Amino acid sequence: MSRRIKPHRVRGRELEEVREKDPDGRIVYHHRTVDTLGKMLRAGTIDHAMHDAAKDFQASFIVAQLDPLKALAILRVPGAGREPDLSERQLHARRRVHKAMAALGGISSPAGSCVWHVVGLQQSIREWAMRQGWGGRPVRQEQAQGILVAALGTLAAHVGMARPGGPPEEGRAGADNHGPCKIKL
């Protein structure tokens, strides 16, 4: 019988233990990184439009290669020549990120800073709140989560995934998407 290995942090991200059964019916444990956006979606803190807008921003951020390089760039290898031009896809992704950041008030705004670090760089909300915060000042984790929720609502409206004021949710008044519920008294 093998020992269970305690989870550790990967690139500063939290891991969670997952318990499943293998095809033979034996219980196995493995670890996966905690997805902040998925966790917030499951908890009902954000809606699908906010989650999708954040994932879209995250994908553009990755394609745009805005994450600071952790290793020596291949360009520094002798004989590699000059720095290559960005591809059209990377330029388009950078434009998308720039427009989204402008809609959020820029990198120095609370919403822009939070989305850049939590969604783009994939830091935890807690890590952003303690280390970066707004304008270099730490903020409480509850406040940081509120900033992120508000920013994701703005981001969803910016990319056209949600109407200003938000679409009605299933099971609530007006859920037929024909406008607000009008009740006569």
RABELFEN-V780013 format. One record per residue. N is the residue number from 1. RES is the residue in one letter. SS is DSSP state (2 for helix, 1 for strand, 0 for the rest). Layout:
n = (N N)
res = (RES RES)
ss = (SS SS)
This chain:
n = (1 2 3 4 5 6 7 8 9 10 11 12 13 14 15 16 17 18 19 20 21 22 23 24 25 26 27 28 29 30 31 32 33 34 35 36 37 38 39 40 41 42 43 44 45 46 47 48 49 50 51 52 53 54 55 56 57 58 59 60 61 62 63 64 65 66 67 68 69 70 71 72 73 74 75 76 77 78 79 80 81 82 83 84 85 86 87 88 89 90 91 92 93 94 95 96 97 98 99 100 101 102 103 104 105 106 107 108 109 110 111 112 113 114 115 116 117 118 119 120 121 122 123 124 125 126 127 128 129 130 131 132 133 134 135 136 137 138 139 140 141 142 143 144 145 146 147 148 149 150 151 152 153 154 155 156 157 158 159 160 161 162 163 164 165 166 167 168 169 170 171 172 173 174 175 176 177 178 179 180 181 182 183 184 185)
res = (M S R R I K P H R V R G R E L E E V R E K D P D G R I V Y H H R T V D T L G K M L R A G T I D H A M H D A A K D F Q A S F I V A Q L D P L K A L A I L R V P G A G R E P D L S E R Q L H A R R R V H K A M A A L G G I S S P A G S C V W H V V G L Q Q S I R E W A M R Q G W G G R P V R Q E Q A Q G I L V A A L G T L A A H V G M A R P G G P P E E G R A G A D N H G P C K I K L)
ss = (0 0 0 0 0 0 0 0 0 1 0 0 1 0 1 1 1 1 1 1 1 0 0 0 0 0 1 1 1 1 1 1 1 0 0 2 2 2 2 2 2 2 2 0 0 0 0 2 2 2 2 2 2 2 2 2 2 2 2 2 2 2 2 0 0 0 0 0 0 0 0 0 0 2 2 2 0 0 0 0 0 0 0 0 0 0 0 2 2 2 2 2 2 2 2 2 2 2 2 2 2 2 2 0 0 0 0 0 0 2 2 2 2 2 2 2 2 2 2 2 0 0 0 0 2 2 2 2 2 2 2 2 0 1 0 0 1 0 0 0 2 2 2 2 2 2 2 2 2 2 2 2 2 2 2 2 2 2 0 0 0 0 0 0 0 0 0 0 0 0 0 0 0 0 0 0 0 0 0 0 0 0 0 0 0)
